[in-house]
Amino acid sequence: MPTQIIDGKSISSQIRNELKEDVKRLTDKGFQPGLAVILVGENPASQVYVGSKEKSCNELGIYSEAYRLPADASEEELLSLIDKLNKKKEIDGILVQLPLPEHINEEKVLLKIDPDKDVDGFHPINVGRMVIGNPRFLPCTPWGIQELLVRTNVDPSGKHVVVIGRSNIVGKPIACILVQKAKGANATVTICHSRTKNIEEIARQADILIAAIGQPKFVKADMVKDGAVVIDVGVNRIPDASKKSGTRLVGDVDFEAVKEKTSAITPVPGGVGPMTIAMLMMNTVKSAKHRAGEV
Ligand code: GUN
């Protein structure tokens, strides 16, 4: 049977449409959701992400503020901007785009964000809430992966999920979310990383394989069990002379070869990527509902 290509673009657009009603109701009540995004420096990928976040806010009727600080902005400057936004009542969500320049301490910055406005879910308080299974804000990319599975009718319950990658943004939180005793979870989870022995053999045991390592085409067809579901979180730019830009986006999965074995697979682009922004919008609306006393 041909594999199902999981259409993250269409699923994320469905979620954004569902959110429009909430945004309208909240706005009519005087609680228009508001998001502030902070970018430090000129990382090209980050610039694209921040632009997409602003665009998505506009499309949904969410109030947005974008702060673009120079690469040499001081840590104090950034911390005082966060402090100002923590106190600003029109702002329900604050997102500091990562990675930050070397001279800025990421941990200090994430700790400064009011946990009630931490729509990225990176503050240790929100990480703790996620771990104990009582989340306020789930991190957007892993939550988007869970939502993709749910909306494709892939129930992780009892399945073996193998995650390749252990980052704080994707690998660790997706493992934590899918292992919970909860709907859309209840999986048996293995996390693999650069020091894992026999990574190919472990990957082959996965009913659901999640690749989040940042290495182009790392997952080959011989690492995938017949009928597995493969989720590709990779966003890698590789040289491609046939493109005007001279580069092309590829995931962590060798898509063309791997798709011959899967029952469902996400493409890059158009798989997990668009879900991250949809979940950020969800978290921002959730935070505004909290301000409005609805939740
Ligand atoms: N950089 C890559 N992914 C993310 C994300 O989800 N949030 C933030 N703030 N930065 C990122």
Boltz pocket constraint, residues with backbone or C-beta under 6 A from the ligand:
constraints:
  - pocket:
      binder: B
      contacts: [[A, 95], [A, 96], [A, 97], [A, 98], [A, 99], [A, 120], [A, 140], [A, 141], [A, 169], [A, 276]]
      max_distance: 6.0
